[in-house]
């Protein structure tokens, strides 16, 4: 038995035999030609064929992974019409008197290298898109067609890498999983895999492909990213059991997909998902969440070695909004400090950081950082249904200052000719007793509340969340906490705001009925708990 490890991009177990995916990337030869006009005509014909093929791929993706994720193939069609790309190909044909295949290959290498050299991880991943459209052009020019497998057996596809169009073109009925030697979690391929519910592991390394052979038996663990080649009986039995348990769990939950979050007596509630980065969007969609109730933007700062730029943040917010295809996405502004420290912020060491310089306090005193994030958020707002949420609120004056800064940002964007949505909802976290107690005043200033029960518990009970020695004193169902939530709900509704819960208590199904009776409008939980909470809601009768 041999073991390899990569990065799991869709959690599931697959056991089956290997099929090596061989691209049609024949070596492109440089051929001297005299009729450059004819070569440019061949290029244009190949391009028209490619656009037609990509439309077919788009139509297939639209049915399987939805409009937002199929959009990449519309972008590929646009890339084929990009002036810089086309001018490069035609210029190489004219200036070097070479065949169209060679001109496309050189242009592909140049553009892919340009993207790969960029600092932004999202832009780096676009190099694969350039290669994808270029290979399609070269295959059309060379007369190559994709090979189809006649095998009726479901197989585990192993490849150096898979372009987005290759991933979507896979016959899901014949694919158990796929494993790639290369690839990044930011690639469209990884995102599509998650949304197509195909177990997948990427970035296993070049050594894997040189050692794996077609027909070998393989276990793919999409949860851990582990690959076992020619497993022994003990591991086979272990993973068959794990696979059966996972499939049974998913089968039971799948019965709830597409069903309403409605009680037996007709009370409806929104069930959204909490996520920390783009990699989790597939899980949100797979678990049928109605939207994203908490997108923790601080991951962008935690994963950076310096302050993220406006454009870097914009591309991330745009991507999550597009992926959710019109469903509500609530993005929480920077929540650095306390247990989330970032070196380049140069925050002073504090005796009690949970009560110190954190979250909105940083934003309101370092407004350059805050305005950069707000500009990115408002710019991205035109690509979906955005709500912006501000953490650690304790006073009316803080909210007034936040609203002033938001208006400044919108005025700046308007003067620069930048578009932004006019209907962006603004909300605050209710995670301090102060915010709950003055929620009657705060509700008049914002569109929504979201209760952060983790911090609300900490501050109400004076119990440090990070201290394991006092766990016995932490009663998450404490009457004081529940009263503060109920007070906030009553004040929100009295003044026309809606209220959700995004802390851990939202997933506590022993409290689901309590929250519904309080009038909570939305529960936002980890993606894996969405269907569990839906099940709890559908078993409640509030009329009794």
Buried (B, 14 or more C-beta within 10 A) or exposed (E): EEEBBBBBBBBBBBBBBBBBBEBEEEEBEEEEBEEBEEBBEBBBEBBEBBBEBBEEBBEBBBEBBBEBBBBBBBBBBEBBEEEEBBEBBBEBBBEBBBBBBBBBBBBBEEBBEEBBEEEBBBBBBBBBBBBBBBBBBBBBBBEBEEEEBEEEEBBBBBBBBBBBBBBBBBEEEBBBBBBBBBBBBBBBBBBBBBBBBBBBBBBBEEEBBEEBEEEBBBBBBBBEBBBBBEBEEEBBEBBEEBBEEBEEEBEEBBEBEEEBBBBEEEBEBBBBBBBBBBBBBBBBBBBBBBBBBBBBBBBBBBEBEEBBBBBBBBBBBBBBBBBBBEBBBBBBBBBBBBEBEBEEBEBEEEEEBBEBBBBBBBBBEEBEBBBBBBBBBBBBBBBBBBBBBBBBBBBEEBBEBBBEBBEEBBEBBEEEEBEBBEEBBBBBBBBBBBBBBBBBBBBBBBBBBBBBBBBBBBBBBEBBBEEEEEEEEBEBEBEBBBEBBBBBBBBBBEBEBBBBBBBBBBBBBEBBBBBBEBBBBBBBBBBBBBBBBBBBBBEBEEEE
